[in-house]
Amino acid sequence: MRAALNKAFHEGIIRRNPVNEVKSIKIEQNPRNYLEEEEVTALYRTECRYDVLKRAFLFGCLTGMRWSDIQKLTWDRIALKEQRATFRHTKTKHLQYLDLPDDAISLLGSQGEAHERVFKGLRYSSYTNVALTQWMLRAGITKHITFHCARHTFAVRMLTNDIDIYTVSKLLGHSELKTTQIYSDIVERKRKEAMTTLPSLFQ
């Protein structure tokens, strides 16, 4: 709408440009919930109604892969001997080679046929969301956590452990670095909170 009005004004179709009289709407970033490392460990030790959901969510925390990539991941995209998995990002449309940590490999389960899905039975439904919430509460986590928060958890964990933002951006499959910088803002806030919560030495 703004572009059309600006063009109409520059071409003399309209004499007054209403765009100049309206302030731009400030874009607000939605809060990105993520889990601390000790919370991920608590989830690993806590039973979930659906084992496949538990393994898939924790796999997301360790790899940063999207729900869609995890759900469609088949055994022919994993070379366990090399501890390497390949998957195609849904946004960037290019092959990403990802070295799997040992913890992630332990979540894969028994290897199936090449065409079979790794996390067989993983589906998106209201039942899945309820089971995810119940699992969080059992582990003592009261944050509003969705499956996508596993991806946020991975990003914050990488940056908190001093992995450079360019590498994290590539691991997440972001096409622009500014998308990843949202996570660095979270890390900076965590650092500030850490400094302000230290007990006083002079009291």
N, C-alpha and C positions, 0 to 999 in steps of 0.2 A: 504494500500500500504506500509506504513512504517513497519507494523508488518510483512508483507511477506518478505520484504527486510532484516529486522533484522534476521528473522529466517533463510533465505537463507545464510546470512553471517556467522551465528553461526554454521550452519551445513556444512560449507565449500563449498557450491554450487557456491558462488561468492567470489572472493578474496578481492574486495573493496566494502565497504558499502556506497553507495551514500547518504544515509540518514544522515550520519555524516557530510556531506558537505553542507547540506541545513538547514537553520534556520527555526524553527517552526513558523507557522503563528500565530500571536497574535490574540486571539479571542476578538472582540470588541462587547461590549454590545450595542444593539439598544436603543436609548433614549425611556424612558417610559413616555408617556404623561399621565397626570392625572389632575383632577379638584380640585381646592381649595373649601373649604366648602361654601364660599359665591357664588361661581360659580354654585355649585349644587343647592343652594337656588334660584339663578336667573333662572336656568332651570325649577325648579318646578313652578315658577311664570310665565313662558313663554309658550305660546301656541305652540304645535307641530302638524304638519299635521296629524300624526297618533297617536291617544291617546294611543294605545297599545304599540307603540314604546317608548313613553315618560314614561309610567308606568314601562315597562320592564327595560329600561336603568337606571332609578332612583332606581329600585329594586336592580339592580346589584351594584350600588354605595353603597347601604346600607347593602348588604349581601356578596358581593365578589363572587357571583356565576358566572360561565361561561355562555356565550351565549347559548351553547348547553344544559346546565342544566336548564336555564330559559325557553328556548323554549319548552323543553319536560316536564316541571313541570306540573303535573296533581294534581287535587284536592285531590285525595286519599293519596297524600304524605304530606298533610298539616292538622294538627290538630289545628284548630283555638282556641279551648277552652284552650289548653295548650300553645298557642302562640308558636308553634313549627313546623318546617318544616323539612322533611327528604328528602335527595336527594343523588344520587350516583355519586361520582366524576368520570369523564370519564377517568382520568389517574390512580388514585389510586385504583379504583374498590372496594371501601368500603363505607358502609353507614355512612354518616356524619349527626349528629343531630345538627340542627342550631336553636337557639332561635331567633325568629324574633322580632326586635324592632317595636314599635307602628307605626312609619313612614312607615316601609315596609309593615305591615299589611294593612295600609290604601290604598296601591297601588294595592292590589289584586283584588278589585272589588267584584261584587256579586258572591257568591259561586255557582259553577255549579255541574254537576254530577261527581261522583268519577273518571270516566275515561276521563273526559274532561280536556283539557289543561287550565291552569290558564290564560295564556296570549294568548288567542285564536286569530288567525290571524297573529301572529308574524312570519314573514318569512324573510330570508336573501335574499336581492336582491339589484340591483343597485338603485332602487327607494327608498329603505330603507336607503341606505347610503346617498343619496342626501337629503332626508328628515332630517336625523340626522345632516348633515352639516348645512342645512338651519335653523334648530332649534337652533343650537349653535350660529350662526351668529345673529339670532333674540335676543338671550340672551346676546349679546355683547362679545361672546367668539370666539377668532380668532385662537385658538390652533387647530392643526390637531387631532381631536378626533374620534376614532372608538368606536364601542360598547365595545370592550375589555378594553378600557380605564376606564370603570366603575369599573372593577375589580382592576385596578391599583389605582383608587381613593379610593376604600375601604381599600386597604392595607396601603397606605400612611396615610390615616385618622386614622386608628387604631394605627399605630406606633407613629404618631404625638401626639396622645392622651394617650401616655405612656402605651399602651397595649404591653406586652412583646412579643418578636419576635417568641418565641416558640408557643404561643397561636395563633398568626396571621398565622403562618405556618400551624397549624392544621385547622384553619378556611378556609384557601385557598385550603386545600387538597394537599399541597405540600408533596412529598415523601422525599425530602431532605431539610434541613434547609438552605443550601447555596443558594437555589433558592429564598428564602424569603429575604436573606441578601441583595439582589439587591435593595430592597425597603428601607432597613435601610440606604443604601448609599445615597438615595434621601433625607431621613429625615435629615441625618447629614449635607448634603449640604444646606438644608433649614435653619438649625440652624446657620450655618456659615454666610449665607446671611443675616439672621435676625440681627446678631451682627454687621455686617459691614455696614448695611444701617441705623443704628441709627444716628440721627443728633448729631453734635458736641455740647458739653456742654460749650466749652471754646471759642467759636467764637461769 
